Amino acid sequence: MGVFVPSETIIEGVALMAKKEPQVLRLRMTLEYVDPAPWREIEIRSDKTLPHLHDAIQAAFLWYDMHLWDFQIGDRKYQMKSEDFWMEPMFGPPVMEVITKKMDFLLNAKVPPVIYTYDFGDDWTHRVELVSKRPIVPNEPLPRFVGGQWATPPEDIGGPPMYEVFKEARQDENHPEHDWAKEAGYVDWAHDEIHADTISERFAKLQIQKRRERNFWME
């Protein structure tokens, strides 16, 4: 009696179909080099692209989306490539186009480290980790904010080092930078307040709007 051995084409086809089956990813993003480290958890579909994840991270941390950003996945970097000002880096691996990269790689058994960097001046580094995955419920609103802790640093504060100075100066009236740390632009900031209602409002907008093509320029 003969034994049926599936061809490589059939095997690859089955694997491709399994890989394309979208799921809901629960992701945790942690802002590195900040103490205590702000973190947020979200749910998002695996068939969305990295720019959709960028939008969700911006909403979760209440960033203003004013600066350049990229993703590092293992040894590969993904950025927006504008024909107007793009120049391939002279060193390191080539930079990949971010627009078409989907998040279904997170469904693989082994997932490389994922880093999202926002604002190449302040260099806010977010570690992205897969918490869990589940089937999609028809018509459920996604992406969705799940929770988090600790406030996002003020935009354009100067990165993690200046953020530490900011926190110290804010608490110490004798600190030489106390007036700067208490000025109007930062008056509503509190390190233990994440403004969950505002985050949820931004996610509600993401759930109903189509992503528009945008150019990202250095401020």
C-alpha positions in Angstrom: 0.0 0.0 0.0 1.5 3.3 -1.1 2.1 6.2 1.3 1.0 9.6 0.3 3.7 12.2 0.7 2.6 15.8 0.2 4.6 17.8 -2.2 6.6 20.8 -1.0 4.1 23.0 -2.9 1.2 21.6 -0.8 3.2 21.9 2.4 4.1 25.5 1.7 0.5 26.3 0.7 -0.9 25.0 4.0 1.7 26.8 6.0 0.9 30.0 4.1 -2.8 29.7 4.8 -2.1 29.0 8.5 0.2 32.0 8.7 -2.4 34.3 7.2 -5.2 33.4 9.6 -5.4 36.7 11.6 -5.7 36.8 15.3 -5.9 39.4 18.1 -2.6 40.2 19.6 -2.3 41.5 23.1 0.9 43.5 23.2 2.7 45.2 26.1 4.9 48.2 25.3 7.4 49.3 28.0 9.3 52.6 27.8 12.9 51.7 28.5 15.6 53.7 30.3 12.9 55.4 32.5 12.3 54.7 36.2 9.6 53.7 36.9 9.1 52.4 33.4 5.7 53.4 31.9 3.9 50.5 30.2 0.8 50.0 28.3 -1.1 47.0 27.0 -3.2 47.0 23.9 -5.1 44.6 21.6 -4.6 44.8 17.8 -5.2 42.5 14.8 -2.2 40.6 13.5 -3.1 41.4 9.9 -2.5 45.1 10.5 0.8 46.8 9.5 3.5 48.4 11.6 2.2 51.9 10.8 -1.1 50.8 12.5 1.0 49.7 15.5 2.8 53.0 15.5 -0.6 54.8 15.7 -1.7 52.6 18.6 1.5 53.2 20.5 1.2 56.9 20.0 -2.4 56.7 21.3 -1.5 54.5 24.2 1.3 56.8 25.5 -0.4 60.0 24.4 2.5 61.1 22.3 1.8 63.9 19.8 3.1 62.1 16.7 5.3 65.0 15.8 8.6 63.2 15.1 10.3 60.5 13.0 10.0 56.9 14.2 11.1 53.4 13.3 10.9 49.7 14.3 13.8 47.4 15.0 12.8 43.7 14.6 15.7 41.5 15.3 18.5 42.7 13.1 16.2 44.5 10.6 15.1 48.2 10.8 11.8 49.4 9.3 11.2 53.1 8.5 9.1 55.3 6.3 11.0 55.8 3.0 10.2 59.2 1.5 11.5 59.8 -2.0 12.0 63.5 -1.1 14.7 63.0 1.5 15.5 59.3 1.9 19.1 58.2 1.9 20.2 54.6 2.5 22.5 54.3 5.5 26.2 53.7 4.8 26.7 51.2 7.6 24.6 48.4 9.0 21.9 46.3 7.4 19.6 47.9 4.8 16.5 49.7 6.1 13.2 48.1 5.1 10.0 49.9 4.1 7.7 50.0 7.1 4.4 50.6 5.3 3.8 47.0 4.0 5.2 45.1 7.0 2.4 43.2 8.7 2.4 42.1 12.3 1.6 38.5 11.5 5.3 37.6 12.3 4.2 37.8 16.0 2.2 34.6 15.4 5.4 32.7 14.8 6.8 30.3 17.5 9.9 32.4 17.8 9.6 36.1 17.8 12.7 38.4 17.5 13.0 41.4 19.9 10.8 44.3 18.7 11.8 47.9 19.5 9.9 51.0 18.6 11.8 54.3 18.7 10.0 57.6 18.6 11.7 61.0 18.2 15.3 60.5 17.0 16.3 63.5 19.2 14.9 62.4 22.5 15.1 58.7 21.5 12.2 57.2 23.4 12.7 53.5 23.2 9.7 51.2 23.6 10.1 47.4 24.0 7.1 45.6 22.4 6.3 42.1 23.7 3.6 39.6 22.9 1.5 38.9 25.9 -1.1 36.5 24.3 -3.1 35.9 21.2 -6.7 34.8 20.6 -9.2 34.4 17.8 -11.0 37.5 16.5 -14.5 38.1 17.6 -16.6 39.4 14.7 -17.2 43.2 14.7 -15.2 43.8 17.9 -13.7 47.3 18.0 -9.9 47.2 17.5 -7.3 48.4 18.3 -8.2 48.5 22.0 -6.5 50.0 25.0 -6.3 47.4 27.9 -4.3 49.1 30.7 -1.1 50.5 31.9 0.8 52.3 34.6 3.0 55.4 35.0 2.8 58.6 33.1 4.4 59.3 29.7 7.3 61.8 29.9 6.4 65.2 28.6 7.0 65.6 24.8 10.3 67.2 23.8 11.6 67.1 27.4 15.0 66.0 26.2 15.0 62.2 26.5 15.5 59.9 29.5 18.4 61.9 31.1 16.6 65.2 31.0 13.4 63.5 32.2 15.2 62.5 35.4 16.4 66.1 35.9 12.8 67.2 35.3 11.4 64.9 38.0 14.0 65.9 40.5 13.6 69.6 39.8 9.9 69.4 40.0 10.0 68.1 43.6 12.8 70.3 44.9 12.1 74.1 45.2 15.8 74.7 45.6 16.8 72.9 42.4 18.2 75.4 39.8 15.7 74.0 37.2 12.7 74.1 39.5 11.0 77.0 37.7 11.5 75.3 34.3 10.0 72.0 35.6 6.9 73.8 37.0 6.2 76.0 34.0 2.8 76.1 32.3 3.7 73.5 29.7 4.1 70.8 32.4 1.7 72.0 35.1 -0.8 69.2 34.6 1.9 66.4 34.5 1.9 63.8 37.3 4.1 60.7 37.3 1.3 58.4 38.4 -1.4 59.6 36.1 -1.9 57.9 32.7 -5.1 59.7 31.6 -6.9 56.4 30.7 -10.1 58.2 29.5 -8.1 60.3 27.1 -6.2 57.2 25.8 -9.5 55.4 25.3 -10.9 58.4 23.3 -7.9 58.3 21.0 -8.4 54.6 20.5 -12.0 55.1 19.7 -10.9 57.4 16.8 -8.5 54.8 15.6 -11.3 52.2 15.5 -13.4 54.2 13.1 -10.9 56.1 10.9 -8.9 54.9 7.9 -5.2 55.5 8.1 -4.2 58.4 5.9 -0.9 58.6 4.1 1.3 61.1 5.8 4.8 62.5 5.5 6.9 62.5 8.7 9.3 65.4 9.0 11.9 66.1 11.6 10.5 68.9 13.8 
